[in-house]
Structure formats: structure tokens, C-alpha cells
């Protein structure tokens, strides 16, 4: 029950954020909580709630969502920054 409630709220919030910042090219979700959530979540329900935004639904159906499963992704990003 808790996972379902979390997923529903997460989907609604993520959909709102995509609309707020026009993130049409996609969303990357990462971290240990995201990895574990992705293992047990109802992905089709999540996607349905994410896209349920009335007139904007057609736009949200084209927005990809990716779960980054790599460990230490923050350190990999920092390592790619050139040092002057």
C-alpha cells in the first residue's frame, strides 16, 4: 500500500515538473531509492498517472522516463568536468 501511494504521488509530481520546466526530451531518475522503487513499482500505473494531465496528455505520452541504475553516478558526472 505504501509503495502504491508513493508511486501515485511521485507520478503526479513528476508529471507536473515536466510541464513546469518543459522537459520534453526526458526525465532521468536516479539514486538508491529510485533503484529499489523501480524493482517493485507498478510501472504501467505510474505511467498512466504521470500522463493524466488533461489537454497536455498527448505531450506527456512522448516524454521518456529512465531509471539510472549505475552506482556512484554523481561521481562519474563530476569526473567528467574539466579542471582548469
mmCIF file as gemmi writes it, N, C-alpha and C atoms, coordinates in Angstrom:
data_model
loop_
_atom_site.group_PDB
_atom_site.id
_atom_site.type_symbol
_atom_site.label_atom_id
_atom_site.label_alt_id
_atom_site.label_comp_id
_atom_site.label_asym_id
_atom_site.label_entity_id
_atom_site.label_seq_id
_atom_site.pdbx_PDB_ins_code
_atom_site.Cartn_x
_atom_site.Cartn_y
_atom_site.Cartn_z
_atom_site.occupancy
_atom_site.B_iso_or_equiv
_atom_site.pdbx_formal_charge
_atom_site.auth_seq_id
_atom_site.auth_asym_id
_atom_site.pdbx_PDB_model_num
ATOM 1 N N . UNK Axp A 1 ? 0.821 -1.19 0 1 0 ? 1 A 1
ATOM 2 C CA . UNK Axp A 1 ? 0 0 0 1 0 ? 1 A 1
ATOM 3 C C . UNK Axp A 1 ? 0.87 1.261 0 1 0 ? 1 A 1
ATOM 4 N N . UNK Axp A 2 ? 1.913 1.276 0.807 1 0 ? 2 A 1
ATOM 5 C CA . UNK Axp A 2 ? 2.787 2.446 0.89 1 0 ? 2 A 1
ATOM 6 C C . UNK Axp A 2 ? 3.49 2.694 -0.442 1 0 ? 2 A 1
ATOM 7 N N . UNK Axp A 3 ? 3.92 1.624 -1.109 1 0 ? 3 A 1
ATOM 8 C CA . UNK Axp A 3 ? 4.605 1.779 -2.389 1 0 ? 3 A 1
ATOM 9 C C . UNK Axp A 3 ? 3.648 2.348 -3.424 1 0 ? 3 A 1
ATOM 10 N N . UNK Axp A 4 ? 2.401 1.904 -3.389 1 0 ? 4 A 1
ATOM 11 C CA . UNK Axp A 4 ? 1.41 2.41 -4.35 1 0 ? 4 A 1
ATOM 12 C C . UNK Axp A 4 ? 1.142 3.899 -4.127 1 0 ? 4 A 1
ATOM 13 N N . UNK Axp A 5 ? 0.991 4.298 -2.879 1 0 ? 5 A 1
ATOM 14 C CA . UNK Axp A 5 ? 0.752 5.714 -2.577 1 0 ? 5 A 1
ATOM 15 C C . UNK Axp A 5 ? 1.962 6.548 -2.988 1 0 ? 5 A 1
ATOM 16 N N . UNK Axp A 6 ? 3.156 6.081 -2.639 1 0 ? 6 A 1
ATOM 17 C CA . UNK Axp A 6 ? 4.375 6.786 -3.035 1 0 ? 6 A 1
ATOM 18 C C . UNK Axp A 6 ? 4.443 6.924 -4.552 1 0 ? 6 A 1
ATOM 19 N N . UNK Axp A 7 ? 4.174 5.836 -5.266 1 0 ? 7 A 1
ATOM 20 C CA . UNK Axp A 7 ? 4.24 5.84 -6.729 1 0 ? 7 A 1
ATOM 21 C C . UNK Axp A 7 ? 3.24 6.817 -7.333 1 0 ? 7 A 1
ATOM 22 N N . UNK Axp A 8 ? 2.029 6.84 -6.792 1 0 ? 8 A 1
ATOM 23 C CA . UNK Axp A 8 ? 0.998 7.741 -7.308 1 0 ? 8 A 1
ATOM 24 C C . UNK Axp A 8 ? 1.397 9.205 -7.122 1 0 ? 8 A 1
ATOM 25 N N . UNK Axp A 9 ? 1.875 9.541 -5.933 1 0 ? 9 A 1
ATOM 26 C CA . UNK Axp A 9 ? 2.292 10.921 -5.66 1 0 ? 9 A 1
ATOM 27 C C . UNK Axp A 9 ? 3.519 11.272 -6.496 1 0 ? 9 A 1
ATOM 28 N N . UNK Axp A 10 ? 4.45 10.352 -6.605 1 0 ? 10 A 1
ATOM 29 C CA . UNK Axp A 10 ? 5.663 10.564 -7.399 1 0 ? 10 A 1
ATOM 30 C C . UNK Axp A 10 ? 5.306 10.81 -8.865 1 0 ? 10 A 1
ATOM 31 N N . UNK Axp A 11 ? 4.385 10.022 -9.406 1 0 ? 11 A 1
ATOM 32 C CA . UNK Axp A 11 ? 3.973 10.173 -10.804 1 0 ? 11 A 1
ATOM 33 C C . UNK Axp A 11 ? 3.314 11.527 -11.038 1 0 ? 11 A 1
ATOM 34 N N . UNK Axp A 12 ? 2.442 11.934 -10.142 1 0 ? 12 A 1
ATOM 35 C CA . UNK Axp A 12 ? 1.781 13.23 -10.276 1 0 ? 12 A 1
ATOM 36 C C . UNK Axp A 12 ? 2.796 14.366 -10.212 1 0 ? 12 A 1
ATOM 37 N N . UNK Axp A 13 ? 3.7 14.297 -9.243 1 0 ? 13 A 1
ATOM 38 C CA . UNK Axp A 13 ? 4.703 15.349 -9.078 1 0 ? 13 A 1
ATOM 39 C C . UNK Axp A 13 ? 5.652 15.393 -10.275 1 0 ? 13 A 1
ATOM 40 N N . UNK Axp A 14 ? 6.08 14.238 -10.756 1 0 ? 14 A 1
ATOM 41 C CA . UNK Axp A 14 ? 6.995 14.206 -11.895 1 0 ? 14 A 1
ATOM 42 C C . UNK Axp A 14 ? 6.323 14.769 -13.143 1 0 ? 14 A 1
ATOM 43 N N . UNK Axp A 15 ? 5.063 14.418 -13.356 1 0 ? 15 A 1
ATOM 44 C CA . UNK Axp A 15 ? 4.322 14.978 -14.493 1 0 ? 15 A 1
ATOM 45 C C . UNK Axp A 15 ? 4.21 16.489 -14.401 1 0 ? 15 A 1
ATOM 46 N N . UNK Axp A 16 ? 3.94 16.999 -13.205 1 0 ? 16 A 1
ATOM 47 C CA . UNK Axp A 16 ? 3.859 18.449 -13.006 1 0 ? 16 A 1
ATOM 48 C C . UNK Axp A 16 ? 5.2 19.127 -13.265 1 0 ? 16 A 1
ATOM 49 N N . UNK Axp A 17 ? 6.277 18.501 -12.805 1 0 ? 17 A 1
ATOM 50 C CA . UNK Axp A 17 ? 7.611 19.073 -13.025 1 0 ? 17 A 1
ATOM 51 C C . UNK Axp A 17 ? 7.977 19.108 -14.507 1 0 ? 17 A 1
ATOM 52 N N . UNK Axp A 18 ? 7.637 18.057 -15.223 1 0 ? 18 A 1
ATOM 53 C CA . UNK Axp A 18 ? 7.918 18.031 -16.663 1 0 ? 18 A 1
ATOM 54 C C . UNK Axp A 18 ? 7.188 19.181 -17.354 1 0 ? 18 A 1
ATOM 55 N N . UNK Axp A 19 ? 5.942 19.396 -16.972 1 0 ? 19 A 1
ATOM 56 C CA . UNK Axp A 19 ? 5.187 20.502 -17.558 1 0 ? 19 A 1
ATOM 57 C C . UNK Axp A 19 ? 5.757 21.853 -17.136 1 0 ? 19 A 1
ATOM 58 N N . UNK Axp A 20 ? 6.19 21.97 -15.9 1 0 ? 20 A 1
ATOM 59 C CA . UNK Axp A 20 ? 6.695 23.246 -15.384 1 0 ? 20 A 1
ATOM 60 C C . UNK Axp A 20 ? 7.993 23.684 -16.06 1 0 ? 20 A 1
ATOM 61 N N . UNK Axp A 21 ? 8.847 22.732 -16.372 1 0 ? 21 A 1
ATOM 62 C CA . UNK Axp A 21 ? 10.152 23.089 -16.958 1 0 ? 21 A 1
ATOM 63 C C . UNK Axp A 21 ? 10.283 22.663 -18.42 1 0 ? 21 A 1
ATOM 64 N N . UNK Axp A 22 ? 9.195 22.161 -18.989 1 0 ? 22 A 1
ATOM 65 C CA . UNK Axp A 22 ? 9.175 21.732 -20.395 1 0 ? 22 A 1
ATOM 66 C C . UNK Axp A 22 ? 10.29 20.728 -20.687 1 0 ? 22 A 1
ATOM 67 N N . UNK Axp A 23 ? 10.377 19.691 -19.897 1 0 ? 23 A 1
ATOM 68 C CA . UNK Axp A 23 ? 11.407 18.658 -20.06 1 0 ? 23 A 1
ATOM 69 C C . UNK Axp A 23 ? 10.944 17.611 -21.069 1 0 ? 23 A 1
ATOM 70 N N . UNK Axp A 24 ? 10.706 18.055 -22.299 1 0 ? 24 A 1
ATOM 71 C CA . UNK Axp A 24 ? 10.146 17.172 -23.322 1 0 ? 24 A 1
ATOM 72 C C . UNK Axp A 24 ? 11.117 16.091 -23.776 1 0 ? 24 A 1
ATOM 73 N N . UNK Axp A 25 ? 12.416 16.288 -23.555 1 0 ? 25 A 1
ATOM 74 C CA . UNK Axp A 25 ? 13.398 15.303 -24.012 1 0 ? 25 A 1
ATOM 75 C C . UNK Axp A 25 ? 13.566 14.133 -23.068 1 0 ? 25 A 1
ATOM 76 N N . UNK Axp A 26 ? 12.989 14.205 -21.882 1 0 ? 26 A 1
ATOM 77 C CA . UNK Axp A 26 ? 13.033 13.061 -20.985 1 0 ? 26 A 1
ATOM 78 C C . UNK Axp A 26 ? 13.401 13.404 -19.566 1 0 ? 26 A 1
ATOM 79 N N . UNK Axp A 27 ? 13.208 12.4 -18.728 1 0 ? 27 A 1
ATOM 80 C CA . UNK Axp A 27 ? 13.462 12.518 -17.293 1 0 ? 27 A 1
ATOM 81 C C . UNK Axp A 27 ? 14.363 11.362 -16.877 1 0 ? 27 A 1
ATOM 82 N N . UNK Axp A 28 ? 15.382 11.682 -16.093 1 0 ? 28 A 1
ATOM 83 C CA . UNK Axp A 28 ? 16.258 10.664 -15.534 1 0 ? 28 A 1
ATOM 84 C C . UNK Axp A 28 ? 16.061 10.655 -14.028 1 0 ? 28 A 1
ATOM 85 N N . UNK Axp A 29 ? 15.716 9.507 -13.491 1 0 ? 29 A 1
ATOM 86 C CA . UNK Axp A 29 ? 15.515 9.342 -12.056 1 0 ? 29 A 1
ATOM 87 C C . UNK Axp A 29 ? 16.641 8.449 -11.558 1 0 ? 29 A 1
ATOM 88 N N . UNK Axp A 30 ? 17.355 8.902 -10.517 1 0 ? 30 A 1
ATOM 89 C CA . UNK Axp A 30 ? 18.477 8.096 -10.048 1 0 ? 30 A 1
ATOM 90 C C . UNK Axp A 30 ? 18.593 8.152 -8.538 1 0 ? 30 A 1
ATOM 91 N N . UNK Axp A 31 ? 19.397 7.25 -8.024 1 0 ? 31 A 1
ATOM 92 C CA . UNK Axp A 31 ? 19.608 7.144 -6.587 1 0 ? 31 A 1
ATOM 93 C C . UNK Axp A 31 ? 19.168 5.773 -6.081 1 0 ? 31 A 1
ATOM 94 N N . UNK Axp A 32 ? 19.567 5.476 -4.874 1 0 ? 32 A 1
ATOM 95 C CA . UNK Axp A 32 ? 19.267 4.156 -4.312 1 0 ? 32 A 1
ATOM 96 C C . UNK Axp A 32 ? 17.769 3.949 -4.11 1 0 ? 32 A 1
ATOM 97 N N . UNK Axp A 33 ? 17.047 4.986 -3.722 1 0 ? 33 A 1
ATOM 98 C CA . UNK Axp A 33 ? 15.598 4.86 -3.542 1 0 ? 33 A 1
ATOM 99 C C . UNK Axp A 33 ? 14.933 4.586 -4.884 1 0 ? 33 A 1
ATOM 100 N N . UNK Axp A 34 ? 15.36 5.282 -5.924 1 0 ? 34 A 1
ATOM 101 C CA . UNK Axp A 34 ? 14.79 5.078 -7.257 1 0 ? 34 A 1
ATOM 102 C C . UNK Axp A 34 ? 15.035 3.659 -7.762 1 0 ? 34 A 1
ATOM 103 N N . UNK Axp A 35 ? 16.236 3.16 -7.54 1 0 ? 35 A 1
ATOM 104 C CA . UNK Axp A 35 ? 16.554 1.789 -7.978 1 0 ? 35 A 1
ATOM 105 C C . UNK Axp A 35 ? 15.665 0.764 -7.301 1 0 ? 35 A 1
ATOM 106 N N . UNK Axp A 36 ? 15.504 0.882 -5.996 1 0 ? 36 A 1
ATOM 107 C CA . UNK Axp A 36 ? 14.676 -0.083 -5.265 1 0 ? 36 A 1
ATOM 108 C C . UNK Axp A 36 ? 13.202 0.088 -5.6 1 0 ? 36 A 1
ATOM 109 N N . UNK Axp A 37 ? 12.765 1.341 -5.754 1 0 ? 37 A 1
ATOM 110 C CA . UNK Axp A 37 ? 11.378 1.589 -6.123 1 0 ? 37 A 1
ATOM 111 C C . UNK Axp A 37 ? 11.066 0.951 -7.476 1 0 ? 37 A 1
ATOM 112 N N . UNK Axp A 38 ? 11.983 1.079 -8.421 1 0 ? 38 A 1
ATOM 113 C CA . UNK Axp A 38 ? 11.763 0.55 -9.769 1 0 ? 38 A 1
ATOM 114 C C . UNK Axp A 38 ? 11.591 -0.963 -9.78 1 0 ? 38 A 1
ATOM 115 N N . UNK Axp A 39 ? 12.194 -1.642 -8.819 1 0 ? 39 A 1
ATOM 116 C CA . UNK Axp A 39 ? 12.064 -3.108 -8.756 1 0 ? 39 A 1
ATOM 117 C C . UNK Axp A 39 ? 10.657 -3.542 -8.392 1 0 ? 39 A 1
ATOM 118 N N . UNK Axp A 40 ? 9.941 -2.75 -7.586 1 0 ? 40 A 1
ATOM 119 C CA . UNK Axp A 40 ? 8.656 -3.203 -7.052 1 0 ? 40 A 1
ATOM 120 C C . UNK Axp A 40 ? 7.456 -2.372 -7.485 1 0 ? 40 A 1
ATOM 121 N N . UNK Axp A 41 ? 7.686 -1.313 -8.235 1 0 ? 41 A 1
ATOM 122 C CA . UNK Axp A 41 ? 6.602 -0.406 -8.633 1 0 ? 41 A 1
ATOM 123 C C . UNK Axp A 41 ? 5.757 -0.994 -9.756 1 0 ? 41 A 1
ATOM 124 N N . UNK Axp A 42 ? 4.538 -0.528 -9.827 1 0 ? 42 A 1
ATOM 125 C CA . UNK Axp A 42 ? 3.635 -0.846 -10.936 1 0 ? 42 A 1
ATOM 126 C C . UNK Axp A 42 ? 3.88 0.216 -12.012 1 0 ? 42 A 1
ATOM 127 N N . UNK Axp A 43 ? 4.722 -0.112 -12.964 1 0 ? 43 A 1
ATOM 128 C CA . UNK Axp A 43 ? 5.171 0.87 -13.946 1 0 ? 43 A 1
ATOM 129 C C . UNK Axp A 43 ? 4.05 1.356 -14.86 1 0 ? 43 A 1
ATOM 130 N N . UNK Axp A 44 ? 3.13 0.481 -15.217 1 0 ? 44 A 1
ATOM 131 C CA . UNK Axp A 44 ? 2.035 0.917 -16.092 1 0 ? 44 A 1
ATOM 132 C C . UNK Axp A 44 ? 1.106 1.883 -15.361 1 0 ? 44 A 1
ATOM 133 N N . UNK Axp A 45 ? 0.839 1.64 -14.088 1 0 ? 45 A 1
ATOM 134 C CA . UNK Axp A 45 ? 0.022 2.569 -13.293 1 0 ? 45 A 1
ATOM 135 C C . UNK Axp A 45 ? 0.753 3.904 -13.143 1 0 ? 45 A 1
ATOM 136 N N . UNK Axp A 46 ? 2.053 3.852 -12.866 1 0 ? 46 A 1
ATOM 137 C CA . UNK Axp A 46 ? 2.864 5.05 -12.737 1 0 ? 46 A 1
ATOM 138 C C . UNK Axp A 46 ? 2.782 5.877 -14.009 1 0 ? 46 A 1
ATOM 139 N N . UNK Axp A 47 ? 2.975 5.238 -15.143 1 0 ? 47 A 1
ATOM 140 C CA . UNK Axp A 47 ? 2.964 5.945 -16.431 1 0 ? 47 A 1
ATOM 141 C C . UNK Axp A 47 ? 1.592 6.564 -16.692 1 0 ? 47 A 1
ATOM 142 N N . UNK Axp A 48 ? 0.552 5.828 -16.377 1 0 ? 48 A 1
ATOM 143 C CA . UNK Axp A 48 ? -0.811 6.327 -16.579 1 0 ? 48 A 1
ATOM 144 C C . UNK Axp A 48 ? -1.072 7.585 -15.754 1 0 ? 48 A 1
ATOM 145 N N . UNK Axp A 49 ? -0.657 7.589 -14.508 1 0 ? 49 A 1
ATOM 146 C CA . UNK Axp A 49 ? -0.851 8.75 -13.64 1 0 ? 49 A 1
ATOM 147 C C . UNK Axp A 49 ? 0.047 9.896 -14.092 1 0 ? 49 A 1
ATOM 148 N N . UNK Axp A 50 ? 1.263 9.588 -14.487 1 0 ? 50 A 1
ATOM 149 C CA . UNK Axp A 50 ? 2.196 10.6 -14.997 1 0 ? 50 A 1
ATOM 150 C C . UNK Axp A 50 ? 1.597 11.35 -16.184 1 0 ? 50 A 1
ATOM 151 N N . UNK Axp A 51 ? 0.955 10.622 -17.089 1 0 ? 51 A 1
ATOM 152 C CA . UNK Axp A 51 ? 0.409 11.209 -18.311 1 0 ? 51 A 1
ATOM 153 C C . UNK Axp A 51 ? -0.961 11.846 -18.128 1 0 ? 51 A 1
ATOM 154 N N . UNK Axp A 52 ? -1.626 11.622 -17.016 1 0 ? 52 A 1
ATOM 155 C CA . UNK Axp A 52 ? -3 12.095 -16.796 1 0 ? 52 A 1
ATOM 156 C C . UNK Axp A 52 ? -3.021 13.589 -16.484 1 0 ? 52 A 1
ATOM 157 N N . UNK Axp A 53 ? -2.826 14.407 -17.503 1 0 ? 53 A 1
ATOM 158 C CA . UNK Axp A 53 ? -2.769 15.864 -17.339 1 0 ? 53 A 1
ATOM 159 C C . UNK Axp A 53 ? -3.694 16.577 -18.32 1 0 ? 53 A 1
ATOM 160 N N . UNK Axp A 54 ? -4.843 15.993 -18.589 1 0 ? 54 A 1
ATOM 161 C CA . UNK Axp A 54 ? -5.838 16.639 -19.442 1 0 ? 54 A 1
ATOM 162 C C . UNK Axp A 54 ? -5.317 16.925 -20.84 1 0 ? 54 A 1
ATOM 163 N N . UNK Axp A 55 ? -5.401 18.193 -21.229 1 0 ? 55 A 1
ATOM 164 C CA . UNK Axp A 55 ? -5.015 18.599 -22.588 1 0 ? 55 A 1
ATOM 165 C C . UNK Axp A 55 ? -3.534 18.355 -22.877 1 0 ? 55 A 1
ATOM 166 N N . UNK Axp A 56 ? -2.704 18.265 -21.854 1 0 ? 56 A 1
ATOM 167 C CA . UNK Axp A 56 ? -1.265 18.062 -22.053 1 0 ? 56 A 1
ATOM 168 C C . UNK Axp A 56 ? -0.881 16.586 -22.131 1 0 ? 56 A 1
ATOM 169 N N . UNK Axp A 57 ? -1.853 15.711 -22.041 1 0 ? 57 A 1
ATOM 170 C CA . UNK Axp A 57 ? -1.568 14.273 -22.04 1 0 ? 57 A 1
ATOM 171 C C . UNK Axp A 57 ? -0.817 13.836 -23.291 1 0 ? 57 A 1
ATOM 172 N N . UNK Axp A 58 ? -1.194 14.369 -24.443 1 0 ? 58 A 1
ATOM 173 C CA . UNK Axp A 58 ? -0.509 13.974 -25.686 1 0 ? 58 A 1
ATOM 174 C C . UNK Axp A 58 ? 0.982 14.296 -25.639 1 0 ? 58 A 1
ATOM 175 N N . UNK Axp A 59 ? 1.324 15.408 -25.016 1 0 ? 59 A 1
ATOM 176 C CA . UNK Axp A 59 ? 2.739 15.778 -24.904 1 0 ? 59 A 1
ATOM 177 C C . UNK Axp A 59 ? 3.476 14.831 -23.947 1 0 ? 59 A 1
ATOM 178 N N . UNK Axp A 60 ? 2.829 14.497 -22.842 1 0 ? 60 A 1
ATOM 179 C CA . UNK Axp A 60 ? 3.487 13.656 -21.838 1 0 ? 60 A 1
ATOM 180 C C . UNK Axp A 60 ? 3.656 12.21 -22.29 1 0 ? 60 A 1
ATOM 181 N N . UNK Axp A 61 ? 2.837 11.751 -23.221 1 0 ? 61 A 1
ATOM 182 C CA . UNK Axp A 61 ? 3 10.38 -23.708 1 0 ? 61 A 1
ATOM 183 C C . UNK Axp A 61 ? 4.319 10.206 -24.451 1 0 ? 61 A 1
ATOM 184 N N . UNK Axp A 62 ? 4.882 11.309 -24.947 1 0 ? 62 A 1
ATOM 185 C CA . UNK Axp A 62 ? 6.141 11.233 -25.708 1 0 ? 62 A 1
ATOM 186 C C . UNK Axp A 62 ? 7.378 11.472 -24.839 1 0 ? 62 A 1
ATOM 187 N N . UNK Axp A 63 ? 7.196 11.761 -23.563 1 0 ? 63 A 1
ATOM 188 C CA . UNK Axp A 63 ? 8.331 12.039 -22.68 1 0 ? 63 A 1
ATOM 189 C C . UNK Axp A 63 ? 8.877 10.726 -22.116 1 0 ? 63 A 1
ATOM 190 N N . UNK Axp A 64 ? 10.12 10.371 -22.441 1 0 ? 64 A 1
ATOM 191 C CA . UNK Axp A 64 ? 10.695 9.149 -21.883 1 0 ? 64 A 1
ATOM 192 C C . UNK Axp A 64 ? 11.107 9.345 -20.419 1 0 ? 64 A 1
ATOM 193 N N . UNK Axp A 65 ? 10.978 8.27 -19.651 1 0 ? 65 A 1
ATOM 194 C CA . UNK Axp A 65 ? 11.424 8.26 -18.255 1 0 ? 65 A 1
ATOM 195 C C . UNK Axp A 65 ? 12.423 7.12 -18.119 1 0 ? 65 A 1
ATOM 196 N N . UNK Axp A 66 ? 13.602 7.435 -17.582 1 0 ? 66 A 1
ATOM 197 C CA . UNK Axp A 66 ? 14.645 6.423 -17.415 1 0 ? 66 A 1
ATOM 198 C C . UNK Axp A 66 ? 15.063 6.345 -15.954 1 0 ? 66 A 1
ATOM 199 N N . UNK Axp A 67 ? 15.243 5.126 -15.47 1 0 ? 67 A 1
ATOM 200 C CA . UNK Axp A 67 ? 15.781 4.894 -14.135 1 0 ? 67 A 1
ATOM 201 C C . UNK Axp A 67 ? 17.265 4.589 -14.307 1 0 ? 67 A 1
ATOM 202 N N . UNK Axp A 68 ? 18.107 5.414 -13.742 1 0 ? 68 A 1
ATOM 203 C CA . UNK Axp A 68 ? 19.552 5.21 -13.823 1 0 ? 68 A 1
ATOM 204 C C . UNK Axp A 68 ? 19.944 4.245 -12.705 1 0 ? 68 A 1
ATOM 205 N N . UNK Axp A 69 ? 20.488 3.115 -13.075 1 0 ? 69 A 1
ATOM 206 C CA . UNK Axp A 69 ? 20.817 2.084 -12.09 1 0 ? 69 A 1
ATOM 207 C C . UNK Axp A 69 ? 22.301 2.048 -11.734 1 0 ? 69 A 1
ATOM 208 N N . UNK Axp A 70 ? 23.096 2.855 -12.4 1 0 ? 70 A 1
ATOM 209 C CA . UNK Axp A 70 ? 24.53 2.868 -12.139 1 0 ? 70 A 1
ATOM 210 C C . UNK Axp A 70 ? 24.814 3.366 -10.72 1 0 ? 70 A 1
ATOM 211 N N . UNK Axp A 71 ? 25.782 2.751 -10.083 1 0 ? 71 A 1
ATOM 212 C CA . UNK Axp A 71 ? 26.224 3.194 -8.758 1 0 ? 71 A 1
ATOM 213 C C . UNK Axp A 71 ? 27.124 4.416 -8.937 1 0 ? 71 A 1
ATOM 214 N N . UNK Axp A 72 ? 27.138 5.279 -7.971 1 0 ? 72 A 1
ATOM 215 C CA . UNK Axp A 72 ? 28.028 6.439 -7.95 1 0 ? 72 A 1
ATOM 216 C C . UNK Axp A 72 ? 27.946 7.294 -9.207 1 0 ? 72 A 1
ATOM 217 N N . UNK Axp A 73 ? 26.74 7.495 -9.721 1 0 ? 73 A 1
ATOM 218 C CA . UNK Axp A 73 ? 26.551 8.277 -10.932 1 0 ? 73 A 1
ATOM 219 C C . UNK Axp A 73 ? 26.984 9.732 -10.718 1 0 ? 73 A 1
ATOM 220 N N . UNK Axp A 74 ? 26.854 10.227 -9.511 1 0 ? 74 A 1
ATOM 221 C CA . UNK Axp A 74 ? 27.286 11.599 -9.22 1 0 ? 74 A 1
ATOM 222 C C . UNK Axp A 74 ? 28.788 11.739 -9.4 1 0 ? 74 A 1
ATOM 223 N N . UNK Axp A 75 ? 29.535 10.762 -8.905 1 0 ? 75 A 1
ATOM 224 C CA . UNK Axp A 75 ? 30.994 10.822 -9.045 1 0 ? 75 A 1
ATOM 225 C C . UNK Axp A 75 ? 31.428 10.726 -10.497 1 0 ? 75 A 1
ATOM 226 N N . UNK Axp A 76 ? 30.716 9.931 -11.287 1 0 ? 76 A 1
ATOM 227 C CA . UNK Axp A 76 ? 31.041 9.825 -12.715 1 0 ? 76 A 1
ATOM 228 C C . UNK Axp A 76 ? 30.806 11.168 -13.408 1 0 ? 76 A 1
ATOM 229 N N . UNK Axp A 77 ? 29.745 11.857 -13.048 1 0 ? 77 A 1
ATOM 230 C CA . UNK Axp A 77 ? 29.478 13.168 -13.621 1 0 ? 77 A 1
ATOM 231 C C . UNK Axp A 77 ? 30.523 14.194 -13.216 1 0 ? 77 A 1
ATOM 232 N N . UNK Axp A 78 ? 30.903 14.172 -11.967 1 0 ? 78 A 1
ATOM 233 C CA . UNK Axp A 78 ? 31.934 15.098 -11.503 1 0 ? 78 A 1
ATOM 234 C C . UNK Axp A 78 ? 33.272 14.835 -12.176 1 0 ? 78 A 1
ATOM 235 N N . UNK Axp A 79 ? 33.576 13.568 -12.409 1 0 ? 79 A 1
ATOM 236 C CA . UNK Axp A 79 ? 34.851 13.222 -13.035 1 0 ? 79 A 1
ATOM 237 C C . UNK Axp A 79 ? 34.918 13.73 -14.476 1 0 ? 79 A 1
ATOM 238 N N . UNK Axp A 80 ? 33.757 13.953 -15.105 1 0 ? 80 A 1
ATOM 239 C CA . UNK Axp A 80 ? 33.734 14.403 -16.493 1 0 ? 80 A 1
ATOM 240 C C . UNK Axp A 80 ? 33.922 15.914 -16.623 1 0 ? 80 A 1
ATOM 241 N N . UNK Axp A 81 ? 33.895 16.643 -15.511 1 0 ? 81 A 1
ATOM 242 C CA . UNK Axp A 81 ? 34.047 18.095 -15.565 1 0 ? 81 A 1
ATOM 243 C C . UNK Axp A 81 ? 35.533 18.426 -15.736 1 0 ? 81 A 1
ATOM 244 N N . UNK Axp A 82 ? 35.847 19.194 -16.777 1 0 ? 82 A 1
ATOM 245 C CA . UNK Axp A 82 ? 37.253 19.553 -16.984 1 0 ? 82 A 1
ATOM 246 C C . UNK Axp A 82 ? 37.75 20.487 -15.88 1 0 ? 82 A 1
ATOM 247 N N . UNK Axp A 83 ? 38.96 20.257 -15.456 1 0 ? 83 A 1
ATOM 248 C CA . UNK Axp A 83 ? 39.579 21.09 -14.415 1 0 ? 83 A 1
ATOM 249 C C . UNK Axp A 83 ? 40.55 22.042 -15.093 1 0 ? 83 A 1
ATOM 250 N N . UNK Axp A 84 ? 40.421 23.301 -14.783 1 0 ? 84 A 1
ATOM 251 C CA . UNK Axp A 84 ? 41.296 24.307 -15.419 1 0 ? 84 A 1
ATOM 252 C C . UNK Axp A 84 ? 42.639 24.369 -14.733 1 0 ? 84 A 1
